[in-house]
Amino acid sequence: MGLNYNLIDDGECSYKIEWVGKKLPMTNMENFLKAYKDMEFISTCGKSSQYVECARDFKRVLTKIFGAEYNIELKIGHFDFYGFISKDNKYCYFSVGDLRTDILGRNTFDRILYRSAKDNKDYTGGSNNYCSCEE
């Protein structure tokens, strides 16, 4: 079950999140999913404050999960984000698809793409694999 929030039109082709009550700390994936998994992401002509906050919180959670010895790079697309997790010259590419859509009844956070990569410029890498944020 998600948290209560309001989406506020900021008048600049964007929406920001107004949390009802206290926002959960983004210290683990469980809190992240409670905050964002059931959230409606409004389609806009640019990167909304709502979407950017979600992407930043995702990076914050990955950093907590993997720890300081791993490097987390996150690139923000229009309504998707992707990046690399690396340690000791070993890289993993990941991609979170369009947050505005459910694919075949599945939430975007239930189908995260990941694969091995040569470096942080390798967007084609190894074989595609998928996991959910809960795995």
C-alpha positions in Angstrom: 0.0 0.0 0.0 1.4 3.4 -1.0 1.7 6.6 1.0 -0.7 9.5 0.7 0.4 12.4 -1.5 -0.9 15.2 -3.6 0.5 16.2 -7.0 0.8 19.9 -7.3 0.9 21.5 -10.8 3.8 23.9 -10.5 2.7 25.8 -13.6 5.8 25.0 -15.6 4.7 21.8 -17.3 5.7 19.9 -14.2 4.3 18.4 -11.1 5.8 18.2 -7.6 4.9 15.8 -4.8 3.3 17.1 -1.6 3.5 14.3 0.9 0.5 14.0 3.3 2.2 13.4 6.6 5.8 12.6 6.9 7.8 11.2 4.0 9.4 7.9 4.8 13.2 7.9 5.0 14.8 6.5 1.8 17.0 4.0 3.6 15.7 0.8 2.1 13.8 -0.5 -0.9 10.7 -1.3 1.2 10.3 2.4 2.0 11.0 3.4 -1.6 8.4 1.0 -2.9 5.8 2.2 -0.3 6.4 5.7 -1.5 6.5 5.3 -5.3 5.3 1.9 -6.5 1.6 2.9 -6.7 2.2 6.5 -7.5 0.6 8.0 -10.6 3.3 9.7 -12.7 1.7 12.5 -14.7 2.9 12.9 -18.3 4.6 16.2 -18.9 6.6 17.9 -21.6 9.8 17.9 -19.4 11.2 16.2 -16.4 8.8 16.9 -13.6 9.9 17.5 -10.0 7.9 14.5 -9.0 9.9 12.2 -11.4 13.3 13.7 -10.5 12.6 13.2 -6.8 11.7 9.5 -7.4 15.0 9.0 -9.4 17.1 10.6 -6.8 15.5 8.6 -4.1 16.1 5.4 -6.1 19.8 6.3 -6.3 19.8 7.1 -2.5 18.4 3.6 -1.8 20.9 1.8 -4.1 23.7 3.7 -2.3 22.4 2.5 1.1 22.0 -1.1 -0.2 25.4 -1.5 -1.9 27.4 0.7 0.5 30.2 3.2 0.0 32.5 0.7 -1.7 30.3 0.6 -4.8 29.9 3.5 -7.2 26.3 4.3 -8.3 25.9 6.4 -11.5 22.3 7.4 -12.4 21.2 9.1 -15.6 17.7 10.7 -15.8 15.8 10.3 -19.0 12.3 11.8 -19.7 10.4 9.3 -17.5 12.9 6.5 -17.2 16.3 6.3 -15.5 19.3 4.1 -16.0 22.9 3.8 -14.9 25.8 1.7 -13.7 26.7 0.0 -10.4 30.5 -0.6 -10.3 33.2 -1.8 -8.0 36.9 -2.8 -8.8 36.4 -2.2 -12.6 33.4 -4.5 -12.7 30.2 -2.9 -14.1 26.5 -3.7 -14.1 24.1 -1.6 -16.3 20.5 -1.2 -15.1 17.5 0.4 -16.5 14.1 1.4 -15.0 11.5 1.8 -17.7 8.9 4.5 -18.2 7.3 5.2 -14.8 4.0 6.4 -16.4 3.0 2.9 -17.6 2.3 -0.6 -16.4 3.5 -3.2 -18.9 1.0 -6.1 -19.2 -0.3 -5.3 -15.7 3.1 -5.2 -14.2 4.5 -2.1 -12.4 7.8 -0.7 -13.8 9.5 -1.5 -10.5 8.6 -5.2 -11.0 10.7 -5.4 -14.2 14.2 -3.8 -13.9 16.6 -4.6 -16.7 20.2 -5.4 -15.7 23.2 -6.8 -17.5 27.0 -6.9 -17.3 29.0 -4.1 -18.9 32.6 -3.5 -19.9 32.6 0.0 -18.4 30.3 2.9 -17.7 29.9 3.7 -21.4 28.8 0.2 -22.4 25.0 0.4 -23.0 24.8 -2.9 -25.0 26.8 -5.2 -22.7 25.9 -8.8 -21.8 22.6 -10.6 -21.9 19.5 -8.9 -20.6 18.2 -10.0 -17.3 15.2 -8.8 -15.3 14.4 -8.5 -11.6 11.9 -6.7 -9.4 13.0 -4.1 -6.9 12.0 -6.5 -4.2 14.6 -9.1 -5.2 
